[in-house]
Amino acid sequence: MRYNPVVTDDTAAPAPPARRHPWHLHPALAEERLAACARLLARGRADALAMADPWAGDDPWSVGCRAYSFSRHQLRRAAESGRYDWLGVLDGTQHFVFLVEGVPVRFFRGDAEDPTKRTLRQQEVEAEQLALAFGREDGAEGLMFRLAVETDERGAVSRVVFLALRGEEGRVECFWPVPLGDAPPPQGERPARDRRNDAPALQLPLMRGSTW
C-alpha cells in the first residue's frame, strides 16, 4: 500500500496518486455517515469489553466473537429504529453486509494496511447491490468497501479506516481514517452501573489469528 516510486536515470520521481475520499467514489459515502457507522462499531466493541468476565472463562477469542456480534447489533438496531434513514442491512448473517443509502459495506477487525483474503472475499449479493448502487457505470467492477476496525493491546478501538479495494489482489483506491468524534470512552472507564456483571473489564490482547 505504501507508494515507493522507482527512479531511473535522471528522471524525476512520479507524483503519488491523488488522495481520494469515500464521497468521491460514491456520494452516499458522506463523512458524517461513515463516522456514525464507525461510532456504532466502536460502541459494540466497548460494550463487549465491558461485559467480559475472565473469572467465568472469557478469553480474547470469546470476547472477539461477542464484539463482532455486538457491533452487528449496533448497526442493525440503528437501521431498524430509523435512527438513520440512510442506514440499512443487506445481509444479517455472519457475512454481515450493511447499506449506506444503498451502497454495501462490510467491516472487519484487523490492520487496515494488510487486509486478509477473507476480507477481500466478496459475497454475490454484495456485488449485485454495488452494481445497482452504481447504476450503469463501470466503476463497480471488482470494487468493495470495507471498514477496518483497528484495536490496541487492550482490545479497545484505536482507529477505524474506510477502505475501497478492488479485485482479488485488493488494490487500494481509497484509504481514509474515519473521524470518530464522540466515540465510546476507553475500556475500563464506563460507569459500574452500565456493566452487566461484577467482574473487572478484560484487558487482554486478541489472539494471533483471531477474527475479532
C-alpha positions as CSV (number, residue, x, y, z in Angstrom):
1,M,0.0,0.0,0.0
2,R,2.9,2.4,0.6
3,Y,3.9,4.3,-2.5
4,N,7.5,3.7,-3.4
5,P,8.4,5.3,-6.8
6,V,11.3,3.9,-8.7
7,V,13.6,6.5,-10.1
8,T,15.7,5.6,-13.1
9,D,18.5,7.7,-14.7
10,D,17.8,11.4,-14.3
11,T,14.0,11.3,-14.5
12,A,12.1,12.9,-11.6
13,A,10.1,10.7,-9.3
14,P,6.5,10.4,-10.3
15,A,4.0,12.2,-8.1
16,P,2.0,10.0,-5.8
17,P,-1.6,9.3,-6.8
18,A,-4.1,12.0,-5.7
19,R,-5.8,11.2,-2.4
20,R,-9.4,10.1,-2.9
21,H,-12.2,10.4,-0.3
22,P,-15.1,8.0,0.0
23,W,-17.6,10.5,-1.3
24,H,-15.5,10.8,-4.5
25,L,-16.3,7.2,-5.1
26,H,-20.0,7.5,-4.4
27,P,-21.9,10.5,-3.0
28,A,-23.8,8.3,-0.5
29,L,-20.5,7.7,1.4
30,A,-20.5,11.0,3.1
31,E,-18.2,11.8,6.0
32,E,-20.8,12.1,8.7
33,R,-22.5,8.8,7.7
34,L,-19.3,6.8,7.8
35,A,-18.4,8.5,11.1
36,A,-21.7,7.4,12.5
37,C,-21.1,3.8,11.4
38,A,-17.6,3.8,12.9
39,R,-19.0,5.1,16.3
40,L,-21.6,2.3,16.3
41,L,-18.9,-0.3,15.7
42,A,-16.7,1.2,18.4
43,R,-19.7,1.1,20.8
44,G,-20.3,-2.5,20.1
45,R,-16.7,-3.4,20.9
46,A,-16.7,-1.2,24.0
47,D,-19.8,-3.0,25.3
48,A,-18.2,-6.4,24.7
49,L,-15.1,-5.4,26.6
50,A,-17.0,-4.0,29.5
51,M,-19.0,-7.2,29.8
52,A,-16.0,-9.5,29.7
53,D,-15.7,-11.8,32.7
54,P,-12.3,-13.7,32.8
55,W,-13.3,-15.4,36.1
56,A,-16.2,-17.1,34.2
57,G,-13.9,-18.2,31.4
58,D,-13.9,-15.3,29.0
59,D,-10.7,-15.1,26.8
60,P,-9.7,-13.0,23.8
61,W,-11.5,-15.4,21.4
62,S,-14.8,-15.3,23.2
63,V,-14.6,-11.5,23.7
64,G,-13.8,-11.1,20.0
65,C,-16.8,-13.2,18.9
66,R,-19.0,-11.1,21.2
67,A,-17.5,-7.9,19.9
68,Y,-18.4,-8.8,16.3
69,S,-21.9,-9.8,17.3
70,F,-22.4,-6.6,19.4
71,S,-21.1,-4.4,16.6
72,R,-23.5,-6.0,14.1
73,H,-26.3,-5.5,16.6
74,Q,-25.5,-1.8,16.9
75,L,-25.7,-1.3,13.2
76,R,-28.9,-3.4,12.9
77,R,-30.6,-1.7,15.7
78,A,-29.8,1.7,14.4
79,A,-31.1,0.7,11.0
80,E,-34.4,-0.9,12.3
81,S,-35.1,2.0,14.6
82,G,-35.0,4.5,11.8
83,R,-32.3,6.5,13.7
84,Y,-30.5,7.0,10.4
85,D,-32.8,6.9,7.4
86,W,-29.9,6.1,5.1
87,L,-28.7,3.0,7.0
88,G,-29.9,-0.5,6.2
89,V,-28.9,-4.1,6.4
90,L,-28.5,-6.2,3.3
91,D,-27.3,-9.5,4.8
92,G,-27.8,-10.1,8.5
93,T,-25.9,-13.4,8.7
94,Q,-22.3,-13.9,9.8
95,H,-21.3,-12.4,6.4
96,F,-22.9,-9.2,7.6
97,V,-23.3,-6.5,5.0
98,F,-24.9,-3.1,5.8
99,L,-26.0,-0.4,3.5
100,V,-25.3,3.3,3.4
101,E,-28.1,4.7,1.2
102,G,-28.0,1.5,-0.9
103,V,-24.2,1.2,-1.0
104,P,-23.0,-2.1,0.6
105,V,-20.2,-2.0,3.2
106,R,-18.7,-4.7,5.4
107,F,-16.4,-4.4,8.4
108,F,-13.6,-6.4,9.9
109,R,-11.2,-6.2,12.8
110,G,-7.6,-6.0,11.7
111,D,-4.8,-4.0,10.2
112,A,-6.2,-1.6,7.5
113,E,-2.9,-1.8,5.7
114,D,-2.9,-5.6,5.5
115,P,-6.4,-6.9,4.6
116,T,-6.7,-10.7,4.5
117,K,-8.0,-12.9,1.8
118,R,-11.1,-13.3,3.9
119,T,-11.6,-9.6,3.9
120,L,-11.3,-9.5,0.1
121,R,-13.9,-12.1,-0.4
122,Q,-17.0,-10.5,-1.9
123,Q,-20.4,-12.0,-1.4
124,E,-22.6,-12.3,-4.6
125,V,-25.4,-10.3,-3.0
126,E,-22.9,-7.6,-2.2
127,A,-21.6,-7.4,-5.7
128,E,-25.1,-7.3,-7.1
129,Q,-26.1,-4.5,-4.7
130,L,-23.0,-2.5,-5.6
131,A,-23.8,-2.7,-9.3
132,L,-27.3,-1.4,-8.5
133,A,-25.9,1.5,-6.5
134,F,-23.5,2.5,-9.3
135,G,-26.2,2.1,-12.0
136,R,-24.8,1.8,-15.5
137,E,-21.3,3.0,-14.5
138,D,-18.4,0.6,-15.0
139,G,-16.7,1.7,-11.8
140,A,-18.3,-1.1,-9.6
141,E,-16.5,-4.0,-11.3
142,G,-14.5,-5.8,-8.6
143,L,-14.9,-2.9,-6.1
144,M,-15.7,-3.4,-2.5
145,F,-16.0,-1.1,0.5
146,R,-14.7,-2.1,4.0
147,L,-14.4,-0.5,7.4
148,A,-11.3,-1.8,9.2
149,V,-11.5,-1.7,13.0
150,E,-8.0,-1.5,14.5
151,T,-7.5,-2.2,18.1
152,D,-4.9,-1.5,20.8
153,E,-3.2,-4.1,23.1
154,R,-6.3,-3.9,25.4
155,G,-8.7,-4.7,22.6
156,A,-10.2,-1.3,22.5
157,V,-10.8,0.5,19.2
158,S,-7.8,2.7,18.3
159,R,-8.8,3.6,14.7
160,V,-11.4,2.9,12.1
161,V,-10.4,3.2,8.4
162,F,-12.6,3.2,5.4
163,L,-11.1,1.2,2.5
164,A,-12.1,1.0,-1.1
165,L,-10.5,-2.2,-2.5
166,R,-10.6,-3.7,-6.0
167,G,-10.1,-7.2,-7.2
168,E,-8.7,-10.3,-5.6
169,E,-5.4,-8.6,-5.1
170,G,-7.1,-5.9,-3.0
171,R,-5.8,-2.9,-4.9
172,V,-6.4,0.2,-2.7
173,E,-8.4,3.0,-4.3
174,C,-9.2,4.8,-1.0
175,F,-7.6,4.7,2.4
176,W,-9.4,7.1,4.8
177,P,-9.2,7.2,8.6
178,V,-12.7,7.9,9.9
179,P,-13.0,10.7,12.5
180,L,-14.6,9.0,15.5
181,G,-15.6,12.2,17.3
182,D,-17.6,11.2,20.4
183,A,-16.5,7.6,20.3
184,P,-17.1,5.5,23.5
185,P,-14.7,6.1,26.4
186,P,-11.7,3.8,26.7
187,Q,-12.5,0.4,28.1
188,G,-12.5,0.4,31.8
189,E,-13.8,3.9,32.2
190,R,-17.6,3.1,31.9
191,P,-19.7,3.6,35.0
192,A,-20.2,0.5,37.0
193,R,-24.0,0.7,36.7
194,D,-23.6,0.2,32.9
195,R,-21.9,-3.2,33.3
196,R,-23.8,-6.5,33.2
197,N,-21.7,-8.3,35.8
198,D,-19.4,-7.5,38.7
199,A,-16.2,-8.8,37.1
200,P,-13.4,-6.3,36.1
201,A,-13.2,-5.4,32.4
202,L,-11.0,-7.7,30.4
203,Q,-7.8,-6.1,29.2
204,L,-6.1,-8.7,27.1
205,P,-4.7,-8.5,23.6
206,L,-6.5,-10.5,21.0
207,M,-5.0,-13.9,20.0
208,R,-3.0,-14.1,16.8
209,G,-5.3,-15.2,14.0
210,S,-8.5,-14.1,15.9
211,T,-11.2,-12.7,13.7
212,W,-12.2,-10.2,16.3
